Amino acid sequence: MEERNKTLGEFIIENQKAHQYSSGELSKIINSIRLAAKVVNYKVNKAGLVDIVGAAGEQNVQGEDQQKLDVYANTIFIQTLVNREIVCGIASEESDDFITVQGLDEGHNNKYVVLMDPLDGSSNIDVNVSVGTIFSVFRRVTPIGTPVTLEDFLQPGTKQVAAGYVIYGTSTMLVYTTGHGVNGFTLNPAIGTFYLSHPNMQFSKDGNIYSINEGNYVHFPQGVKDYIKYCQLEEEDRPYTSRYIGSLVSDIHRNMIKGGIYIYPTSSKAPKGKLRLLYECNPMAFIAEQAGGKASDGFGRILEIQPTELHQRVPFFCGSYNMVEKAEEFMAKYS
């Protein structure tokens, strides 16, 4: 079969044997995410036509206004995963605590937990900028047959068995890894099928795009300020191009295709950073490393951070390997 005509379903079946625990559950999780993504995609694409845009009137655990589509996407992804009887626990950025899933026999016998940001960048919906879904999958560490505990979710990113994102843009794509490279699938909306469009996605070692909210420059650590000045200098292959969408999925996706670095550092306004380790940074770091890139908190590898809380925030440097290395050099001067 022509590689680029391969469907996501066919790709999952062909690659299932590469998984260490090839009992089919992980494939079913990816299939469930595919299904939920199509439902959410439909709603996102008609968001301007119906009364679904705007605040839902509540705040999530982070203290941010929940958008109506945030709540909808959260519900759809949770329902799809629960109804298919394939996970023993779910944690969402939109929920205060994790959800325990018993399973049909109420025996807590499923092996995987899923952590997700159901609709990242949702503040961009009403201005028609791309948003996305981010997900991370771990094998549980507590005994099978018992309810999941916080321990199952507070695992370092190195333990992830799968991670990915869906970007709802000019075209809708599902990009994911199970530790054997990164592949991207584009939705054909006419027939509702994802096709392999971006096999073996790779970050270039070097890039010429830096993505950071420079409006917060005055609040950044000195190492970040110095790196930005380095990016702007007219020497060698610089100055680099500044591109910042403010939607994590969109910024990382662009930089993986074109080469670049994404930075959301600590600041005097967000002393621990803003992005969440478990729902955003770990899955994106897993994807970046599988695509030949690098992901750091400015000083060390994101995937080696031992989480201490469900909604933990960390600074995030992610992208082309040499660019992240250079940013770390500037950070190290002030460590």
N, C-alpha and C positions, 0 to 999 in steps of 0.2 A: 504494500500500500504506500502511496506517496506520503512521505513524512509529514508534509504540511497539510494534507487532507485528513490526517488522523484526528478522531474526535477525542475529547477528554475521557469519555468512558472507555474507549479502546486503549488509550494510553495507560489508564489506571490498571486495567486488567493485565496488560503486557508487563507492567512494572511491579505488580504485586509481589512476585517472587523475589524481588530485590530487598523486601522488607525483612528485618530480622524476625519479627513475629508475624508470620504470614498466614494469619487465620482469617483475614478478610475484613476485620473491624476497621482498620485504618483506611482501607479503600472505601468502606461504607461512610466513614466520616467525611472524606473528601467529596464523595457523591452527595451527601447531605448538604454540605456547604455549597456545592454547585447548584443544587435545587433551590436553596434559600436565597442564593445570590440572584437567581433569575427572577424570583418573586420581588425582592427588594429593588432590583434593576427596573422592573416595570413601574413600581411606585415612584422611584427617583425620576424616571424619565417623564412622568406626567405630573410631577410635583407642582409645576406652574399652572396646571389646569384645574386642580381641585384644592379644596381647603385642607391641605396636609402640610403646607409650609408654615413655619413659624413656631413659636414656643408652645410647649405643652402645658405650661403653667406650673411646672415643678422643677426642682433642681436635682441633679444627680449627686452621688456621694462626694464628688469633687467640688460641689458648690456652684456648678455651671448650670445655666438654663438648659433644660432638655428640649430639643426640638421635637416636633411631632414625629418626624421621620426617624429620629434616634430611637424613640420608644417603639415605633412600628418595627424597625429593623431588629431591635433587641428581641422583641417578641417572636418574630418570624424565625430567627436563627435558633433561639432556645426551643421553640416548639418543634422545629424540624429535627433537631438533634435528639430531643427527648422522645418524640414519637417513633423514631427509628430504632430505639432500644440499643444504642451503640456506645453510649458514654455513661460513666458513673458519676460525673460531676461537671459542672459548667461554672466558670467565673466570667463576669462581664464588667467592663468599665462602667456600665450604666446601673449596675446593681451593687448595693452595699456589701453583700456577703455572697459567698458561693452557693450554688444550688446542688443538692444531693439528688442523684437520679437512681431510683431503686432497681428499675428493670422490670420486665414482665413478671418474673417469678418472685419479685421483691427480695432477691437474694444478693443484690449488689455485686453481681458477677462480671460486669463489664470492666474493661482494663484501662480505658483512656479517659483523661480529663481534657477539656477544651477551654482555653482562655481567649477572650475576643474583645475587640473594640468594634461593635456592630456597625457604626457609621462614623468613621473618622473624618474630621473636617466639615462637620454638618453645618457650621456657621456660614459656610460658603454656598449652601443650597439655594438661597433666595437670590444670589447673584450669578447662578448658573455656572459655577466653577466645580470641577470634578471633586467627588468625594469617594470614600472607599470603605471597605471592611477589612480588618486585620484579624488573623487567627493564629493560635499556637496550640499544639497538641503534645501532651506528655503522657507517658505510661505511668499509671498510679504506683505509689511506693508503699501504701498501706495494704494489708492483706486482702486479697479478693474474697468477697463474701461479707465484708464489713462496710459500713457507710464510709464515704470519703471524709477526710479531715483536711484541715488547712495545710498540713504537711504535703499533701498531694499536689498542691498548687504552688507552694513556695520552693520550687526546684530551680537550680541554676539553668540558664539557657542552654548549656551544653547537653542537657538531658532531653531536649526537644526531639520528638520523632517526626514532626512535620510542622510546617509554618507556611503562611502565605497571605496574600491580600487579593481583594477584588477591587478594581478601579472602575467606577461608573463615570465614564467620560464620553468623548466623541464616539468611541467604541467601548464596549465593556469587556474587560479582561480579567481572568483569574490567573494569578501567578503563584506557584507554590513549589516547595521543596520537601522531600522526605530524606534529605541527606545524601542525595545522589544527583546534585546539580539542580538548576532552577529552570523551569519551563513555563512559558506563558501561553494561555489559550484565549482566543477572542470569540465572543459570542456572535453568532449569526442570528440576529433577532427575527428574521423571517421564519426560521424553523426551530428556534430556541435551542440550538446546539453550540457548544463550545468546541472550537477547532484549534489544534496545535498551530500557533502562528509564530511563536518565538521560542524555538528549541534551544536549549543550552544557553540561556541568557548569561552574559558576562559583563562585569564592570571592567572598563579599561583600567590599566594600572595607573595612568595619569588622566587628568581631565582638565577642563578649563571653565567649569561652572562652580560657583560657590553659592550655597543657599542658606541664608540666615536672615532673620528679621533685623535689619540694620537700624530700624527705628528705636531699638532697645540698646543701641551701641553704648550709650553713657553708663548703662547698668551692667555691662559685661565684665568678666574677669580680664585682667591685663593681657594674659596670654591670648585670649580670643581677639582682643583689640589689635594686638600685634600681628596676628595671623591675617586679619582682614586687611590691614595695611600692606602686608606682604602680597596678598592677592591683587591689590590695586596698583602695585609698583609697575612701572614700565621697564621691564627687563626680562631677558630670556623669552619665555612663551607667555609672559604676562603683559598687561593686566588680564585677569580672568573676567568672565562674564558673571554678573550677579543676576540670579533668577530665583525668586522666592514666591511660591503660590500661597503658602499658609495652609496647605492640605498635605499632611505627611506622606500619604500614599502617592499623591501626584508628584511631589518633589523627589521622593526616592525613586519612583518609576522613571521619571525623566532622566535623572542622573545615572541610573543603571544603563539606560539606553545610550545616553550621550557622553557620559563621563563627568563626574563631579563629586562634590562633598556637600552633605547636609549637616548643619550644626544647630542644635538647640541647647545652648549652654546653661549653666547656672547664671543667676543675675542677682542684683540686690533686690529685685522684685520677686524672684523665684529662687531662693537660696539652695534648693535641692534640685532645681530644674523643673520642667513642666511635664515632660512626657513620662508615661507610665512604663516601668520596666517590664511588667508581665504582659501587658496588652499591646504595646507598641514597640518598645526597644528590643526585647528578646526576639520576637518573630522577625523583625526587620534585620536584626543582626545576623540571625541564622541564614536568612536569604542572602544578605550581603556577602557573608563568608563563603557560602556555597557558590556564589557568582564571582569569586575571586577578589571581593572587596574586603573592607575592614570596618569594624564597628567598635567604638570605644566610648568611655565616659570622659575622655580627655587625658586619662592617665593609664587606663588598663582596659582589658577586653570585657565588653558588655556581657558576653555569654558566661563569664566566670563569676559574675556577681551573685552572691548568695542572698536571695530575697528575704526580707524580714517581715514584710506586710503585703497584703493583697493589692493595695493601690499605691505602692511605692513609686516615687518619682526619682529620675536620675537625669543628669546631663547626657547628651547624645551627639556623637560625632560619627557619621556613617557615610561611606561612599568609596570612591576609587582609592586603592590601597596606599599609594604614595602620597596622596593628598591628606589622608587621615594621619599618616605617619608624620608628615610635616606639621600638621596642626598640633599633634602631641608634643613635638619638639618645642614649639612655642609655649605650650602649657607647662612643660617640665621646668622651664626657666623660673617659674614662680611657685613650684611645688614645695 
